[in-house]
């Protein structure tokens, strides 16, 4: 499953979380999409709830989890995969888009 969210941040453009892989993807406004490995669901929940995503990232994620910058081709592949998906196909894959929780009919916005 992959979870995504909408929010306002000075530092972070978008993020997604895959609880099965425990992988947090963060797209920074300064450039680059990074994947952080072995991020527990509780840390993701804290990140998602944080009023300042950038500050939470600095204190709870940056130096605590292994991260690597995704190549442009990897980011493009993630975006293409989502563009091809349909709502029923996403449900079959077990993916939940948290931007749609409580707002039926909304589509995923990235990854």
C-alpha positions as CSV (number, residue, x, y, z in Angstrom):
1,X,0.0,0.0,0.0
2,X,1.1,3.5,-0.7
3,X,-0.2,6.5,1.2
4,X,0.0,10.1,0.0
5,X,-1.1,13.4,1.5
6,X,-1.7,17.1,0.7
7,X,-0.2,19.8,2.9
8,X,1.6,23.1,2.8
9,X,5.4,23.2,3.5
10,X,8.2,25.6,2.7
11,X,10.7,22.7,2.4
12,X,8.8,19.7,1.2
13,X,6.7,19.5,-2.0
14,X,5.1,16.1,-1.5
15,X,5.7,12.8,0.2
16,X,4.4,9.2,0.2
17,X,4.7,6.2,2.4
18,X,4.6,2.5,1.7
19,X,3.9,0.7,5.0
20,X,4.6,-2.8,3.5
21,X,8.2,-1.7,2.6
22,X,8.4,0.9,5.4
23,X,9.7,3.3,2.8
24,X,9.1,7.1,3.0
25,X,9.5,9.1,-0.2
26,X,10.1,12.8,0.1
27,X,10.2,15.3,-2.7
28,X,12.1,18.4,-1.6
29,X,11.3,21.8,-3.0
30,X,15.0,22.5,-3.3
31,X,15.3,19.5,-5.6
32,X,15.4,15.7,-5.4
33,X,13.2,12.9,-4.3
34,X,14.7,10.8,-1.5
35,X,13.6,7.3,-0.3
36,X,14.1,6.6,3.4
37,X,14.2,3.0,4.5
38,X,12.8,1.2,7.5
39,X,10.7,4.1,8.6
40,X,8.1,2.9,11.2
41,X,4.4,3.7,10.6
42,X,4.5,5.8,13.9
43,X,7.2,8.0,12.5
44,X,5.2,8.5,9.3
45,X,2.1,9.3,11.3
46,X,4.1,11.9,13.3
47,X,5.5,13.4,10.0
48,X,2.1,13.5,8.5
49,X,0.6,15.2,11.6
50,X,3.5,17.7,12.1
51,X,2.7,21.3,11.6
52,X,6.2,21.8,10.2
53,X,7.1,19.0,7.9
54,X,10.6,20.4,7.4
55,X,11.3,20.7,11.1
56,X,10.0,17.2,11.8
57,X,12.1,15.8,9.0
58,X,15.2,17.5,10.5
59,X,14.6,16.2,14.0
60,X,13.1,12.7,13.5
61,X,14.0,11.5,10.0
62,X,17.1,13.0,8.4
63,X,19.9,11.5,10.5
64,X,17.9,8.5,11.8
65,X,17.0,6.6,8.7
66,X,19.0,5.5,5.7
67,X,18.1,7.6,2.7
68,X,19.1,7.8,-0.9
69,X,18.3,10.2,-3.7
70,X,16.2,8.6,-6.5
71,X,17.3,8.9,-10.0
72,X,15.1,10.9,-12.3
73,X,14.2,7.7,-14.1
74,X,13.0,6.1,-10.9
75,X,10.8,9.2,-10.1
76,X,9.4,9.1,-13.6
77,X,8.6,5.4,-13.3
78,X,6.7,6.0,-10.1
79,X,4.7,8.8,-11.7
80,X,4.0,6.7,-14.8
81,X,2.8,3.8,-12.6
82,X,0.3,6.1,-10.9
83,X,-0.9,7.7,-14.1
84,X,-1.8,4.3,-15.5
85,X,-3.8,3.2,-12.4
86,X,-7.5,3.4,-12.1
87,X,-9.4,3.7,-8.9
88,X,-10.5,0.0,-9.1
89,X,-6.9,-1.1,-10.0
90,X,-5.6,0.9,-7.0
91,X,-8.0,-0.9,-4.7
92,X,-7.0,-4.2,-6.1
93,X,-3.4,-3.4,-5.3
94,X,-4.4,-2.6,-1.8
95,X,-3.3,1.0,-2.1
96,X,-5.0,3.7,-0.1
97,X,-4.7,7.4,-1.0
98,X,-4.9,9.3,2.3
99,X,-5.9,12.5,0.4
100,X,-9.2,10.7,-0.4
101,X,-10.0,9.5,3.1
102,X,-13.3,11.1,4.1
103,X,-13.5,12.7,0.6
104,X,-14.9,10.1,-1.8
105,X,-14.2,10.7,-5.5
106,X,-10.8,12.4,-5.2
107,X,-7.9,10.9,-7.1
108,X,-4.2,10.5,-6.1
109,X,-2.0,13.5,-6.7
110,X,1.4,11.9,-7.1
111,X,3.5,8.8,-6.9
